[in-house]
Amino acid sequence: ICACLVGSEMCKETDDVLIDALKPLADICAISGEHAGVHILLTFEKGWNENELIERAKKEDIRVYGLSDYRIRKDTDERATILLGYANMNEEDIKEAVGILNGVGEDKRAVSNVK
């Protein structure tokens, strides 16, 4: 059962929680699809590796999906884009998961700043 009914007030509140929680990532990725239902896309700046992002999230027990598998044309210059689904998550779970994703971003930033 979907915890967030598209177009409902509950869905808008959940969307708002998710977008607010993702704000710390705004300097490294663009958020899109936030008004399209129960999935959003995070498109990262050049230099981020989609598979690395997926694996880092997976190590933290967070499942995200890359868009590269769905592209018709495999372009190596495409920016890393991951799909976040949150249909069956409550607000607390969203905050916790995004907090972990923010940490993944911080880890990568720290490595990039050392180079």
Protein Blocks (a to p, Z undefined) as FASTA:
>chain_A
ZZbdghiaklmmmmmmmmmmmmmmmmmcccehklnojadcddddehiafklmmmmmmmno
pacddfklmpfbacfkbccdddddfklpcfklmmmmmmmmmmmmmmmmmmmmmZZ
